Amino acid sequence: MIPHNISRPVCILGLGLIGGSLLRDLHRAGHACFGFNRSPSAVSTAQDEGYDVSSQLEPTLERAEQEGALIVLAVPMPAIGTMLDAIASYAPSCGITDVVSVKSAVLAEVRARGMEGRYVGGHPMAGTADSGWSAALDDLFKGAAWVITFDYAAEHPEAVDEDWLRLWVDCVRMASKVGAEVIPARSDHHDSAVARISHVPHLLAEALAVVGDNGGPLALSLAAGSFRDGTRVASSAPSLVRAMCETNHKAVLTALDEALELLNDARTHLTTSAPNIGELVDFGYRSRVRFEARSNSTPNNSTQISSRPVLRVQPGSAAWVQQLIHAENLGARIELLEAPAPLPSED
């Protein structure tokens, strides 16, 4: 199998929870990495901790171009267009990936600028409700799913050249290097999935937080584990929640309608002379058990061994896109097999 070595330095634009954690892990692994953050105070703190970062975007991108770096966009969705314009001006030959929680919207911005042939989308399914450089953590991605997209190869197989293939492999290697498990997905399939397991849960958490708060001091004094766990992500920065839900609104609406139908059905059953919510509770319990079996998230699991199926893929082979689609359908993680022609290592 191909090792986790990345063939180029990594330049991270945005050093909040995700970008900062990625910088920490790559630095600790000994891989060449540097970054940009617009906050001078955050940059100063990171520099004091020994990280190679700057608050000057243009010089950072010029350096990325000079060193042939892989650029990681770790900024909120509303800033993606501006960052892509800057990359086009100051790092016109660099490969690009991102860690934004929606993929179709980013891909649209990339396509609008004719940059699809140097872009591979990404999204690590990891994080906390905190933000900023101070929220960055070591090993945040260990065992987490990290989506790597393959729209370009699926839609334009004739256009896939060695440079794009090497970029795709480096994105997989980067995610693997920080301990994540790579799951391939096309952008629209990713957005449909995360609407159900990330975006709608944020909306439900916000609603639950409001309902609890409306109960007044007594309700908040009695609130314990179920309320705390159910509302945890409601403490996320409102601007980030709005950006991901509003940008992915079509997929969110589909999933939200399903949730509302289930809740309205439960409400109807509670209005009868013999209230009965057994169906929703039973279905919910079974669904949670299936999630725990897939994620190994049970309280007694101390091994952290992934239960995701694994498929081994040889990038650029005749059937590799079909293999990625098969992995996408299974929600399987992938491991890369050696290509016939050796790909460059970081050494």
Sequence and secondary structure as in RCSB ss.txt:
>XXXX:A:sequence
MIPHNISRPVCILGLGLIGGSLLRDLHRAGHACFGFNRSPSAVSTAQDEGYDVSSQLEPTLERAEQEGALIVLAV
PMPAIGTMLDAIASYAPSCGITDVVSVKSAVLAEVRARGMEGRYVGGHPMAGTADSGWSAALDDLFKGAAWVITF
DYAAEHPEAVDEDWLRLWVDCVRMASKVGAEVIPARSDHHDSAVARISHVPHLLAEALAVVGDNGGPLALSLAAG
SFRDGTRVASSAPSLVRAMCETNHKAVLTALDEALELLNDARTHLTTSAPNIGELVDFGYRSRVRFEARSNSTPN
NSTQISSRPVLRVQPGSAAWVQQLIHAENLGARIELLEAPAPLPSED
>XXXX:A:secstr
   S  SS EEEE  SHHHHHHHHHHHHTT  EEEE S HHHHHHHHHTT  EES HHHHHHHHHHHT EEEE S
 GGGHHHHHHHHHHH TT EEEE  S SHHHHHHHHHTT GGGB  EEE    S  SGGG  TTTTTT EEEEE 
HHHHH GGG  HHHHHHHHHHHHHHHHTT EEEEE HHHHHHHHIIIIIHHHHHHHHHHHHHHHTHHHHHHH  H
HHHHHTGGGGS HHHHHHHHHHTHHHHHHHHHHHHHHHHHHHHHHTSSS   HHHHHHHHHHHHHHHHHHT  TT
  S    S EEEE TTSTTHHHHHHHHHHHT EEEE   SS      
